[in-house]
Amino acid sequence: MKKSVLGFIALLLSSCASSPDYSESLQVWIGANQQSLTNAWGNPATINYLTANQQLLTYFQISPNGEEFCRTTFTVTDGSVTDFEFEGDNCQVSAEM
C-alpha cells in the first residue's frame, strides 16, 4: 500500500512538471534589477507588496486553449530580484536576460 501511495504522489508531481531548464533560466535573474526584469518580461500580472522594500511580481503564461498554465513569481528586495518560484503544467522560458 505504501509503495502505491508513493507511486501516485510521484505521478501527480510529474504531471505538473515543467521543462527541467526553466528553473535554471530563472536563476539568471537573481541579482538583476527590477527594471531589467520588467523590460524583458513586461508588466507583471500582479504586484504584492510585502514591505516598503520588498514585493512579489507575478507573471502568468496560459496556453492558447487555456488548459495549461504557468505562474512565475519573482521576489524583489530593494530593487533587485532575490528569489523566484513557479508552478504550472508547462512552464517554459519566455524571456531571457
C-alpha positions in Angstrom: 0.0 0.0 0.0 2.8 2.4 0.9 4.5 1.9 -2.4 1.3 2.6 -4.4 0.7 5.8 -2.4 4.3 6.9 -3.2 3.9 6.0 -6.8 0.7 8.0 -7.0 2.4 11.1 -5.4 5.3 10.8 -7.9 2.9 10.5 -10.8 1.0 13.6 -9.5 4.1 15.6 -9.2 5.4 14.7 -12.6 2.1 15.7 -14.2 2.9 19.3 -13.1 6.4 19.2 -14.3 7.9 22.0 -16.2 10.9 22.0 -18.6 13.9 21.0 -16.5 15.8 24.0 -17.5 13.1 26.5 -16.6 14.4 26.8 -13.0 17.9 27.3 -14.4 16.7 30.0 -16.8 15.1 31.9 -13.9 18.2 31.6 -11.8 20.0 34.1 -14.0 17.5 36.8 -12.8 18.8 36.6 -9.2 20.6 39.8 -8.6 19.1 41.6 -11.6 17.4 44.9 -11.1 13.6 45.2 -11.3 13.8 47.4 -14.4 15.7 44.7 -16.4 13.2 42.1 -15.4 10.2 44.2 -16.4 12.0 45.3 -19.7 12.3 41.6 -20.6 9.1 40.1 -19.1 6.8 43.1 -19.4 4.5 44.4 -16.7 3.6 41.7 -14.1 0.0 40.5 -13.8 0.1 41.3 -10.1 2.4 43.1 -7.7 2.1 42.3 -4.0 3.9 44.5 -1.5 5.3 42.6 1.4 7.1 45.6 2.9 8.1 49.0 1.6 11.3 47.5 0.2 10.0 44.0 -0.8 7.5 43.0 -3.4 6.3 40.0 -5.4 6.0 40.3 -9.1 3.8 37.6 -10.7 3.6 36.6 -14.3 1.2 34.1 -15.9 1.6 32.1 -19.1 -1.5 30.4 -20.4 -1.7 28.2 -23.5 -4.0 29.2 -26.3 -6.5 26.5 -25.4 -6.5 27.6 -21.8 -5.7 24.2 -20.5 -2.0 24.7 -19.4 -0.7 27.5 -17.3 2.5 28.6 -15.5 2.7 31.1 -12.7 6.1 32.6 -12.1 6.7 34.9 -9.1 9.9 36.9 -8.5 10.7 38.4 -5.1 12.2 41.9 -5.5 14.0 43.4 -2.5 15.4 46.9 -2.6 15.0 46.9 -6.4 16.8 43.6 -7.1 15.5 40.1 -7.7 16.3 38.0 -4.7 14.2 34.8 -5.3 11.7 33.2 -7.5 9.1 30.4 -7.5 6.9 28.8 -10.2 4.2 26.3 -10.6 2.2 25.0 -13.5 1.7 22.4 -16.2 4.2 23.5 -18.8 6.5 26.3 -17.7 8.8 27.4 -20.5 11.3 30.1 -21.0 9.6 33.2 -22.4 12.2 35.9 -21.6 15.9 35.9 -21.2 18.3 38.3 -19.5 
